[in-house]
Amino acid sequence: MERLDPRARSDIYGLRINRAPDPWRVRGVPYASIILGSLLPVLLIADLMPLVPSLGFLMLLGWRMVRPGLLPLWAGAPLGAVDDLVSGQPFGSAILLWSLAMIAIEVIETRFPWSGFWQDWFTAGTMAIIYWLGTLVFSGASITPELIAVAAPQALLSVLLYPITARMVAGLDRFRLARARKID
Amino acid sequence: MAPPSSRRSGFSKKAQYSLFTGYLLAGAGAVVGLALLALSLWQPAAFAPLRGVASDVMAPAGASSAVARAETQGLFHGIAGYFNAGYQNAQLRREMEVVRIRLAEAEAVKAENQRLKGLLALRDNETKPVAMARLVGSTATSGRRHAYINAGSNNGVQPGMPVLSERGVIGRVLETGRGSARVLLLTDSESVLPVRRATDNVIAFAEGRGDGLLRIRLVNLGVNPLKVGDMMVTSGAGGYYRAGVAVAVIAKITPDGGIARLVAEPAATGFVAIEPVAQPAAVAELAEPESTGPDAPAAASASASASPSPAPSSADE
């Protein structure tokens, strides 16, 4: 069988016989990727203006939209705490906003259980813009017209990045569920 | 896609309770977040140790990414250089002429300065930096402008110390971890720095606008003496910075001062020097009436940055 078609006994997650997904990967990948998203903008550039959207929040939205029910409802609080430690926002702002976002998405999903890509994008985009406004208000910086003008590309980017994040999350999800463990 | 059916509770009491607990925990998370947010807006230094640990963890990774960042920036500048080489050449030649004249003037001033100092029997003591560090990264997502450096309290860095690059002022240390520290950049909208014009004694405050530029507000209002291209340097008032370090160049004139461009852009800076507080006695004196807590410099910087109008005027007298 293998000689005819090397992928005969496998699916997108790998070989099916005597293989199982790695339990660490199954549980850890969503959290690790969101935390990495929080850290990445801090490490990449040292610039004068807020430029990069909060990649951690975008990853959270991505996981929540692509894989509903995978992250528990309360996951926003601990992940937000990690984001707060590095993002420069006052401690607590992401804990509050990420928790509220998780609850809001849950409520929206209960109200409109069937959703497609475009509706997901709409929800995620709305969330991202509200989050962007929330971070500006809670940042402790005085809100000047210049600050809003400079931060506006951030809002636009965070809306436009959702399809890419969703694809990335889907790829990570395949990696997460790949049958990496051999059962002897 | 519809949500998985396992998340619909139906008539199962157990499922209903677990769903309810989820909402309860998430709501509790939001409430705790709100409380922490209120606490950290009220007392900005409250979570400094926690953040110090986080930045310590991050600093090594940031140091290596900073190397890559500096190199890619060099590459982009190199490519851009080819496109406007001719124009730049002519401009540089013109600037060179002007700078030669300025240099000659500076020599004269230096000589006179030395003579006068000799008269006063003053010795200009060179300030030695406490530590040299790499600018590891900055808060690129937030509206606040903070940067991280990979030197901390183990290297003798304390909150309040000025951070300078080879070109000019970068900012001031806000919080320290063991091997890393958080720097308040000049462009943060809470940052206020007393400055003066390099050529004379027109004094002003340089306030961050949050968009990469500084607003220069003159102390003595009247006829605005500033001109586009004027260099602003630290005046030394307030005691944190030593006098005469380049800060910004005026780019636009406004009725009460000007809008200035930074001399030392953090994005183009690799290494920074952390210098000791120039006049620790003066800083302690100024901090005394406002706070009597153990973290006087942090509280002083917080109060000085939180209320731009009253604190700097007291610092200026």
Interface residues (C-beta under 8 A of the other chain):
Chain A: L39 P41 V42 L43 L44 I45 A46 D47 L48 M49 P50 L51 V52 P53 S54 L55 P68 G69 P72 L73 W74 G76 A77 P78 G80 V82 L85 V86 S87 G88 Q89 P90 F91 G92 S93 A94 I95 L96 L97 W98 S99 L100 M102 I103 E106 E109 P113 W114 S115 G116 T135 L136 F138 S139 G140 A141 S142 I143 T144 E146 L147 A149 V150 A151 Q154
Chain B: M1 A2 P3 P4 S6 R7 G22 Y23 L25 A26 G27 A28 G29 A30 V32 G33 L34 A35 L36 L37 A38 L39 S40 L41 P44 A46 F47 L50 R51 V53 A54 S55 M58 A61 G62 S65 A66 R69 L135 V136 G137 S138 T139 A140 T141 S142 G143 R144 R145 H146 A147 Y148 L185 T187 D188 S189 E190 R209 G210 D211 G212 L213 L262 E265 P266 A267 T269
